[in-house]
Each structure stands twice: as C-alpha cells, then as structure tokens.
Amino acid sequence: MNRKLLLFTLLLFFIFFKNSLSQSETEYNELFGFSDDSKQDFSEIDKYVINLKFNKNISEKEIVELIIKKSTTNIEKARAIFVWIAENIAYDTSYKVTSPEQSLKHRKGVCQAYSELFKKFGEVAGLEVVVIPGDAKQFNYKKSSDLSNEGHAWNAFKCNNQKWILLDATWGAGYVNNGKFNKQFNDFWFDVSPKIYIFTHFPTDENHQFLEKPISRNDFLRIPPLSPLLITWSFYTDELFNYYVNKNNKGFPDVFSVDVNWKIIKMPITPKLHRGNTYEFIFEIPENNEVAVIINEKEWHFAEKNEMRQTIIINPEKKGKVMVTVKLQNGKYAGVFGYTVE
C-alpha cells in the first residue's frame, strides 16, 4: 500500500471512529418528534358505532354484522368492534364477570372478558385475533413494584397487510379509581406501536411483543410507564423506545393533562436538568396559545414566535424547578411539563 493510500485509509478510519465515539457519548436529553399523519381517520366509523342501537335478543353474529356494517378492511372492522366494546362494556370491579358470554349479557367484565369478547367478535368478522395474557403497569407504578399479582389481557389482530396490530379494549373503555369504574373512551389504546406498548404491557409470550428484539422482564420493570400524552403530543416512537430501552433511563418529566392542540418539536425528555446547561423548547401551536417556561416560580421566559412555531431557550443557573406552561383560552397559564434542576 503506498503512502497516500495509507494516509487516506487512516483518515477515513479516524472520521468513522470520531463519529461513532461522539454518538455513543451523546447525552440523550432531548427528542425530536412529529405526528403520524398517516394514521387512518376512523371518525365516521366511530360515530356510527357509538350511535348504534339494536335489540339485545339478536344473535352474536347479527350483532357483529351490525357493528361492522360500515367497515371494509380488517383494521376498520377491528376498530368498529374495539369502539363498540369500549363504549358498551363497563369494567367489573367485583371481578366476577370473566367470560365473553357473561360480559355481553351483563354489559360488564374484567380484562379477560374484554379480550375474549374482542376475539370472539373479531373471528365472527373474519379477523385473525389472539388474546395476549401478561402484566401491565399503571401510571402510578413504582420501579420496585412486583407485578406478579397484576395480571392483564389484551389483543392483537392481523391487518390486511399481514401486520399485527395491538389494542387494549379494557383501557380504551375507561379507568378504575377508588374501586369505581369511570367510563371514558380512550382510542389511544387502538393501533399503538409495539415500541410504545412495551412501556406498559408485558406479554407472557415474548413473541407477542412484536419487536425485532424482545426485551426482558427486568428491562420492562426498569422502564417507567409512558404517558399517552407524550405520544398524543407527537414524540417520535423510535427515539423514545431506543432511549428508554437501550439506554440507562432516568424517567420522564412530570406530565400534566392540559387540553392543548400542539406538536412538540424539541424539548428535554429527562426529568432532571443541569445548572449551566442550555435547553431548547420548540412547539408548533396555534397563535392564540402562548408558551412560557417558568424557573423557580418567578423567572419567566416567553416564546419567540415564528408563525405557528414557538421557541424558548433557557439556561437555568440555580437548583430548583422548571415548569413548561401554556396560556389557555381563559388567559391563565397551565403547567404541562415539570423538571427538577440539579
């Protein structure tokens, strides 16, 4: 090998090594996100199913035929069945109703009944459906918790393109608080990426993770639950998964439920910020909403606006708290994300 070729080879190696090193040393403290605009609009199907009325004495086959009347593809049929079950079956806090037949009769059931009923209706509609038993983490989950007594069940069905789609009709129906079921339809739990489901749902059979590389139970216990708001507000699925599964995660910032229509373009995703570091927050939000970052309840930073995009840069100098807020229609600022500064 002549001298010039050797030098050129060494230069290429140095560039590759330097880039690899810098990437491995990167502190994953911010993520870039965008919404999945390709997700299908089910509003017409949802409206039809929610308003559907029929005689309870008709057969299961007739019920399913009515539910999927406006649906053509597998995903539309599954969506219609998901919506009907979530809207018409209440969670049984007595934990007595476990079969699909009982749940259909009494209009209530536990997660096993929800998932078995979806499977039964799905198969009548011609879908390939599986019931997935496993464990699930609620959003008050502590890392030291033992989930061995918190069994759960959900479903997956095969789409027309042979892709498996995950759904949880139980969580789509509402939630239990202080022993009482609160009906609140939540379509977040229909057709969610496996890389998001794994934050909260761990199947007994690792094949039902539907991941290229299944994670271990220990990793599942280590990963903090993921607020659906972070996905609704457009965090990028692969970035979340790669950081929190493959890196040493430290949790999420505090997330507060606020009715705001925005897209998160860039922001720190770890719960702790560091003094002296610079952090950038970028949102796409209607102009009548304003974003502000408050440091230690007294230092306000307002966004620089560029059409619908608002940007705030902060450099916290003291320990304390940072709160990302948004101005609502009533003129008041509401907290959305909370951080600790160390």
Buried (B, 14 or more C-beta within 10 A) or exposed (E): EEEEEEEEEEEEEEEEEEEEEEEEEEEBBBBEBEBEEEEEEBEEBBEBBEEBEEEEEEEBEEBBEBBBEBBEEBBBBBBBBBBBBBBBBBBBEEEEBBBBBBBBEBEBBBBBBBBBBBBBBBEBBEBBBBBBBBBBBBEEBEEEEEBEEEBBBBBBBBBEEEEBBBBBBBBBBBBEEEEEBEEEEBBBBBBBBBBBBBBBBBBEEBEBBBBEEBBEEEBBBBBBBBBBBBBEBBBBBEBBBBBBBEEEBEBBBBBBEBEBEBBBBBBBBBBBBBEEEEBEBBBBBEEEBBBBBBBBEEBEBEBEEEEEBBBBEBEBEEEBBBBBBBBBEEEEBBBBBBBBBE
